[in-house]
Amino acid sequence: MDVFEKAHKMVSDLCQGRKDWIMSIPVDEERDPDVVIGKAIMAGMKAQSDADRRLELLKEINEHHLTFGECLFCTMLEIEEGYEHDPDCELAEAIDE
């Protein structure tokens, strides 16, 4: 079950009375509602941030009228996997302006 499914089930169980709101000491990352729901919120915030970054990059590409070829592929790899972009690429030059 992924982090969002766990959080959804946790909220449903809390609302339906199948689970009580508990806060364990030490923290139980699988059973404490605040932790389970918090992880889903943080994952959602990261996904939104990543999507915003990709959108800004695509706007940059569009603004500079760059072609969607190898350059875009390199750029998406750079975002996703830390790929080092070719410094002589026209996208790198346009973004640095």
C-alpha positions in Angstrom: 0.0 0.0 0.0 1.5 3.4 -1.0 1.7 6.4 1.3 -1.5 8.0 -0.1 -3.5 4.8 0.3 -2.3 4.4 3.9 -3.3 7.9 4.7 -6.7 7.6 3.0 -7.4 4.4 4.9 -6.3 6.0 8.2 -8.6 9.0 7.7 -11.5 6.6 6.7 -10.8 4.4 9.8 -10.7 7.5 12.1 -14.0 8.9 10.6 -15.8 5.5 10.8 -14.7 4.9 14.4 -12.6 1.9 13.5 -9.5 3.6 14.8 -8.7 6.0 17.6 -6.4 9.0 17.3 -3.2 7.8 19.1 0.3 9.2 19.5 2.8 6.6 20.6 6.0 7.2 22.5 8.2 6.2 20.8 6.5 7.0 17.5 4.9 4.1 15.6 5.3 5.2 12.0 2.8 2.5 10.8 0.0 3.2 13.3 0.2 6.8 14.5 -2.3 8.8 12.5 -0.4 12.1 12.6 2.7 10.3 11.1 0.8 8.3 8.5 -1.2 11.4 7.3 1.9 13.6 7.6 3.9 11.4 5.3 1.2 11.6 2.6 1.0 15.4 2.9 4.8 15.7 2.6 4.9 13.3 -0.4 2.1 15.4 -2.0 3.9 18.6 -1.4 7.1 17.2 -3.0 5.2 15.9 -6.0 3.6 19.4 -6.4 7.0 21.0 -6.1 8.5 18.6 -8.7 5.6 19.3 -11.1 6.0 23.1 -10.6 9.7 22.8 -11.4 8.9 20.8 -14.6 6.3 23.4 -15.7 8.7 26.3 -15.2 11.3 24.4 -17.2 8.8 23.8 -20.0 7.9 27.5 -19.9 11.6 28.4 -20.3 11.9 26.1 -23.3 8.8 27.6 -24.9 9.9 31.2 -24.1 13.2 30.6 -25.9 11.6 28.7 -28.8 13.8 25.7 -28.3 13.1 22.5 -30.0 11.8 19.4 -28.3 14.5 17.0 -29.1 17.5 15.6 -27.3 17.8 18.7 -25.3 14.4 18.3 -23.6 15.3 14.7 -22.9 18.6 15.7 -21.3 16.7 18.4 -19.2 14.1 16.0 -18.0 16.8 13.5 -17.0 18.6 16.3 -15.2 15.5 16.9 -13.1 14.6 13.3 -12.5 18.0 11.7 -12.0 20.6 14.4 -11.5 21.9 14.0 -15.0 24.6 16.5 -15.9 23.5 18.6 -18.8 25.8 19.3 -21.7 27.1 22.8 -21.1 27.3 23.5 -24.8 23.6 22.7 -25.3 21.5 25.6 -26.5 19.0 25.0 -23.6 21.7 25.4 -21.0 22.8 28.6 -22.7 19.2 29.9 -22.9 18.5 29.1 -19.2 21.7 30.8 -18.1 20.8 34.1 -19.7 
